[in-house]
Amino acid sequence: MNDEDLIRLQHMLDYAREARVFATGHKQTDLNHDRALMHILIRLVEVIGEAASKVSRETRDQLPQFEWQDIIGMRNKLIHIYHKINLYVLWDTVDKDLPELIEKLEKVSGLQ
């Protein structure tokens, strides 16, 4: 794995952790009323997907435990279909998918 890929994976880990921190103490319905929280979580998930899209094909092939297409696809939907963001899906991603992603990223050598 090259250094650039390690940097991108570290970015994914950092932003996933940050999203979890912002989500702590909140529930899905808060996204309907707390626009700042909504925008923060959207942006953090976008960046996770952007970083994933920059990881080389070789490294992605070496890490099949990651759902690369789903991570990148979520970013694409948030960016390109911004006017139809499903807040339930966003919350589900932050609440259920990111803890699993964090756990997997923590197992990658060199990430903290």
N, C-alpha and C positions, 0 to 999 in steps of 0.2 A: 504494500500500500504506500502510495507516495505522500509526501508531506502536505500537498494541497488537499488531498482527500481527507487526511487526518484533521486538517483545519476545518473543512466543511462539516465533518462529522462532529467536531467539537462545537461548532456553531449550532448544529441541530440540537445537541444536548443542552447547551446553554439556553437557547430560546425555548425549548420544551420545559425545562425547569422553571424558567421565568413565567411562562404561561400558567403553569401549575401554581406558582406563588400567587399570581393575580387572581386565580380562580378560587383559592382557598377562602372559605367562609361564605362563598356565594352558591347560588343554585341557578339552574337553567333559566328560570323566569326572570332573574335579575337582568338578563341581557335585554329584555324588553323595555326596561326602565333606566338602565345604567348604560347610556350610549358610550361613555368613556371606556367602560369595561369591555363592551362589545367591540369597539374599534381596536383596543389593545390586543384582545385575543385574536381578532382577525389578522392583525399585522404580524403577530408572533407566529401564527400558523403559516401565514404566507412565507415568512422568512425561512421557516423550517423546510418547507417545500422547495423554495428557491435553492437553499444550500444542498438539498438532496439532488436537485436537478444538475448541480455542478460536480457531483461525485462522479468519477470516471466509470465507464461501463465495466472496466476490469474489476474495480473495487466493488461495484454493485454485484457483479457475478460472484465475487468472493464472500459476499455477505447476503446470502439468499434468505436469511431470517427476517430481513426488512422488506416490507411491502412497498417497494420503491414506486411503483406505478400509482398506488393509492396516495402516497405522500405527495408526490409531484402533481397528481391529478387534483388533489384538494387545493393546492396552491393555485393551479390554473383556474379552477372554478371560482375561488375567492377573488382572483384578479379580473377575470374576463366576464364573469356572470355576477358581478358585484351587486347588481340591483335585485337579485333573487337569492340572496344568501339565506339558507335555512338555518336558523339559530339553534334548532334542536340538533342538527348534524354538527354544527360548530361546537356546541357544548359537549356532545357525545365524544367528539374527537379530543377535546381538552380533558374531559373527565375520565374517559375510559382508554382511549388510544395512547395518549401521551405518557401515562405512567408506564405502559408496556414498552413504548419506544425508548423512554429514559432507561429502563432496565436493560434493554438490549444494547443501547449505546454505551452504557457503563461497563459492559462486558468486552467492548472493543479495546484492544491493547492501546495504551497511551492516552486514553480519554479519562478526564477527571470530573 
